[in-house]
Amino acid sequence: MPINKKSFMRYRVIDACLRNKYNPYPSREYIIEKCEEKLDCKISVSTFEKDLYAMKNNPEPGYYAPIEYNKAKNGYYYTDKTFSIENFSLKEEDIDAIEFATAMLQQYKNLPILEKYANAIDKIMDVVNVRKLLNKEEFNKYVQLEKVLAYKGNEFLETFISAIKEMQVLSVKYRTFYSTKETILFIHPYLLKEYKNRWYIIALHNKYKDLVTLCLDRIISINPVSNIKYVKTPFNQDQYYENSIGMNVMEGKPKQILLEFSKEHAQYLITQPIHESQQVVKTTDSNIIISLKVHPTIELISFILGWGNHVKVIKPMELQSKIKEEYKNCLKLYKA
């Protein structure tokens, strides 16, 4: 018998409980409590036991989950530490369910709570709409999606999310891009942020009491720390990155950046702004000047350099000088 939405949601909560590194061997009472908390409804012991049986034995959902009970620990666990129901791929018949869910998201994507994810919702909807017209073989033959490489470090996402939720201090063995030496950092994690297909953790450095940004693909290992109390600061993620493009943050007030583009190339930026502060301040027959109110971070400089001779920095002058210097250094590379 096919699983329904409610049972599937319970399976996911149970799966998350069994994979929680900070609470190994969760008890029946703990798992039921988490199910009730996430689903906002009462869950009976009978329902819980039926769910475990289904996850372990039923052809639908077909997980055949390696769940066992440890009497000494009074809790449940996966005998295979790498197992997760999240590893199971979708079946053909699940397309209809995805179509329904994405249609609902499409309907409500303009609500404030979903505005930040509007582009992602549109992309999912596009794929679903195309997928309805083609079978799997035709889809692979006629449609090519942008490939996102799987970077090292994604395996730590779950650990960081749990640590943020549980307010857990972590010991991180870390190696920067510019060094082969590994260092041990004690951090209080606050926020996971994705930028250009890489994940970063923003955290409080326990020793220096300052915020640091660590790239997950430079992390060697993570371990929970029990003898340091978690410090919760008034960290506001929206304010922290409000005036920055990319991952780097600078102190002080943002600067007004004026960039002049050819009218043809400016259309790309008009249809896909690079920052919320972007405005068109002047239009001529051949050029368009846009304004940004941001810090001149290395990501902004890289963005400007990427447009080559199609963009000119009007102000501030220190940013214009920086771009000139970068181009001079580039030309030196090609001198015979």
N, C-alpha and C positions, 0 to 999 in steps of 0.2 A: 504494500500500500504506500503511495507516495507521501512524503512528509509534508506537513502544512507549515505555514509561516511561523506560527507560535512555537511549534516543536523545534524548528530549525533555529530560531532565536535562542531557545534554551540550550540546544546543542553547542552553540557558539560560546555561550556564557560558561558552560561546563568545560569546554575545551580551554578557554582562557584561564579558568581556575586551575586546571591540571598543569598548565604551562607556566604558572606564576612562580618564578624562581625565588621570590621573597616569601612565599607561603607554600613550601613543598608539603605534600600529603594533606591537602585540604579535607576537612571533615564533611560529612553529609550535611550537617547543619550550616556550615559555612557556605557550601555551594548553593544550597536552597536559598539562603539569605541573599546571596549575590544575584541569583535568578530573580527573586522577588524585587530586589532593588532596581535591576536593569529593566525588567518587564512591567514593573508597577502592578503586580497582581500576586495573589497567594498561590504557592506551589506546594502540593501535598507530597508526603513521603512516597506515596504510591506512584505519582507522576515522575518523581525523580528516579525511582528504581526502574520504571518502564523506559525512561530516556537512556539510562545507562545500558540497559539490555539492548535497546535499538541501536545505539552507537556501536556496541560490541558485536551484535549478531545479525541484524536485519539487512537483507539485500537493499532495501531502501531505508536509510540513505547510502548504504554500502561502504561505510567507513571501516568497519571491522576494527574498531579502535582497541588498542592493547591496554585496556583499563583493568587495573587490579587494586585490591584493597590490602593495605598493610595494617595488620591487627596491632602491632606494637606501636605504630605511629597514629593509629586511629584515623586513618585518612586514605584517600585514593591517589593513584599516580599512573602515569604511562610507563609501561615497561620499556618502550622505545622512546628515549628522550627527544628524538628528532620528530616524532609524530605530531601532526596537527591536522584537523579537518580543513584548515585553510589551504592545505597542499592539494586538495582535490579539485580537479578542473570541472568546468561547467559542461553539462550535457546539452545535446541539441534542443531538447524540450525546455531547457531553462531559458532559452532566448525570449520566449513569450513573457516570462516573469520579469526579465530584465527590461523588456520593452515597456511593460506596465509601470515599473518603478521609475524608469527614466522619463516617461511621460508625466508622471506625477512631479518629478523634480523640475521638468521643463515648465510646468504650470506655475510652480512657486519660486522659480529661480530669482525673481526680482524682489522677493522679500529681503529685508535688510540682513537677516541671518544667513542667507544663501548668496548674497551679492558677490562675495569674494570668489565663489566657486562657479559663477555663471559660465565662464569659458570651459571649464572642465565638464560641466553638465552638457553644454552644446556639443562638445567633442564626443561624449558618450552617446548622445542622441544621434549624431551623424553616423557613427559606426553601426548602431542598432538599425537605423533606417536602411542603410546600405545592405546590412547583413540579411534583412528580411527578403531582399530581392535576389539574393545569391545563396547557393549552397556553399558549404565549406570550401570545396575545391575551386569553385568560381570566385569566391571571395579572395582566396590566396592568389589567384591568377590575375584578377582585374584590379585589385586594390592593394596598395602598398602604404602602410602606416609608417610614421616616423619611428625609427628604432631608438629606444632608450636603453643605453648600456647599463648593466647591473654593476654598480660600483661596490667595491669592498667597504664594509662597514654597515650595510643595511641590516645585517644580522643583529646589530645592537639596538635597533629601533624599539623593539618590545621592552628591552631592559630599561631604556631611558624613559619610555612612557610610564612604565610601572613605578620607576623611581620618582618621577615628577608627581604622580598621583599619591604615592605613599609617603612623599617627603623624605626620601632616603638619600643620605650622603653616599657618594661613590668614590672608589679609588680607581683612577684611570691610568693605565700605562700608555703613554703617548709619544709619538715621534713626529716632529714637524716635517714639512716638505723640504726644508733647507738643512736638515741635520740627520745623521745616522744614529745619533744618540737618543736613547729612550729615557723618558723622565716619568716619575710617578706624581700625579696630581690628585688632590682631594677636592672634589667639587660638589656644589649644591645645585643640581640641575633645575632649570626653570622653563626652558622652551626648546622644542625641536623645530628647526626651520629648513626648508628645502629651497635650494637656489641652483638653477642650471643643472638639474639631475644629481646634485650632491646634497647630502644631509649634514646639518650642523647642529650642535648642541650649545645653547647659551646657558652659562652657569656662573655661579659665584665661586671664585677661587678662595679656598678656605684660608690660605696663608696670607694673601695680599688683600683680601676683602674687596675685590674688584671683579667686575664681570669679564668673562673670557668667552671666546668663541672657538670651539674645537670642531675640526672636520672629522666626521665619523670614519672616513677611510684611512685616517692616520692613527686610529686607536688600535692598540695591540690586544688589550684585554680590559675587562671591567670586573670589579668586585665590590659588593656592598660593604659599608663601614658602619659598625655598630657603636663605636665609642666616641663619635662626634655628633653633636646635636645639629639637626638640619636648621638652617637659618632662612627664614622666609622674609625677603625684602619686598618693598612696594614696587616690584618690577612690573612695568606696563609694556607689553610687547608692541602695541600699536604706536605708542609715543617713542619707544626706543628706536624704531626703524622709520619713523615718520618722515625724516628728512634725508634718508639715505637710499641710494640705489645699490643693491647687492648686500653683502654681508658686513662690510666695514662701516663702523660708526665713528663719527668725529664729534668732539665737543664744540660748544659754542653755537651761535646762531647760523642757520643755513644761508648760503649766498644766492643771489639772483644770477642765474646762468642764462645768457642769451646765445642761441645757436642759429646760424643762418644756413638754410638748406636750399638747394635748387627746388623749384616748385614741383618738379616731377618726383623727386625722391622724398620730399616732405610728406607726400600722401601716405607713405608707409607709417610714419609716426602719427599722423592725424587719425588714421584708422586704428592704430595700436599704440597708444601713448606709453612712454617709458616710465612715467611717474604721475601720481595723482595731481601734482602741482602744475603739470604741463598746460601751457596756454599758447595760442597763436596771437602774437602781439603786432605783427606787421605782415602785410602781403603786397607784393609788387607783381609785375608781369612775369618776372623770371624767378623770384626768390620768396621764401617764407621764413620769418624769424619766429622761433618758438622760445618761450621762457620757462625755466625750471627754477624752483626754489629748493635747492638741495645742497648737501656738502659735496665738494669736489673729490670724491673717493676714487680709489684706483679702478673701481668698476665703471665709474662715469668716464674716466680718462680712456679706458679700454674701449668703451662704447664709441666715443668720439673718434678715436684712431681707426676703429673698424669701418667708419664711413669714408675714410680717405679724403679725396679732394671734393667730395660732395657736401662737406660741412665746414663752416668757419666759425670759430669761437669769437663772438663780439665782445663779451665781457663775462667775468672779470679779467683784467689784464694779466694777473698772475697765472690764471688757468691758460690763457692764450700763450703765455711764455712757456709754460710747461709743455704744451702740445708742440710748439715750435722746436723745443729742445729734443723731444722724442723723435720728431721727423729728422732732425739733424743727425741724431745718433743712428737712425735707420739708414740714412744715405751713406754714412761712413762704412757700413757693412758691405756696400756694393761698389766701393771705390777700388779700382785695380791697384 
